[in-house]
Amino acid sequence: MASHLNLVESDFEKLEKRILPRFPFCYMTFKGTHDNSKVFEVKDISFSGMQLGLRDGEHGLDKDQQVHGYIHWGSRELEVSGNIKWATDMRLGVEFSTSNSSRTHMDDFLNVKNLAKHLKPLHAFDHGLYLPVKLKYWLRADGPVEIFVWQHNDAELSKFQILIMENFVEWEDGKGLKTARVISKRDVDTPLINEDEIVFRIDDSVDEFKTTRAHKLVSGLDESQVPPSALKFMLMKLRS
């Protein structure tokens, strides 16, 4: 699909845009400990904060309020506290408290091994999803991580993109590796597919920290998630 290859460049800030498919369900949730607290989907998360959303209704919370509760992700549970930095009717941006103990627990919760275990092969599931024609493999973990692997018309791999929270790594045939940081994300809904419009600030040169982390993530995958040939291919390109 041509829209998935489009980019917008700014000579001043080196910004680029990608349109990527969005999975419509989220299984990472947050529930506060105060009375009548609603169950939020964790739309995005990083070591410093999270974005929460409701599917319907309003949360009734305001900017600068303190929140305390638990993030649930499969069998794991993490206690967090923070301050609401912004609020709309159905969404919140929360900055986590900066205590050493909470940071240690968050580092463990979001470690690369744990993220790799949670990556689900959406390309192999029958969700009734519409996938772009050239998207070969799509792996997703709630909140922080996604891997997209694309193919040419002859089925050879043409490109892969790895999102690890706010970090972005991309390899493209004929162009090689680039790394970037996520600046903004916007929901785009079309008749066929839910999509995200993501804007990145491209690094002046390839950021070794980002590629090393992406390599570690891909190294944690197994054959139930993506075929060995694709794993080997991505690992080779991430080392180049």
Secondary structure, 3 states (H helix, E strand, C coil): CHHHCCCCCCCCCCEEEEEEECCCCCCEEEEECCCCCCEEEEEEECCCEEEEECCCCCCCCCCCCEEEEEEEECCEEEEEEEEEEEECCCEEEEEECCCHHHHHHHHHHCCHHHHHHHCEEHHHCCCCCCCCCCEEEEEEECCCEEEEEEECCCCCEEEEEEEECCEEEEEECCCEEEEEEEEEEEEEECCCCEEEEEEEEECCCCCHHHHHHHHHHHHCCCCCCCCHHHHHHHHHHHHC
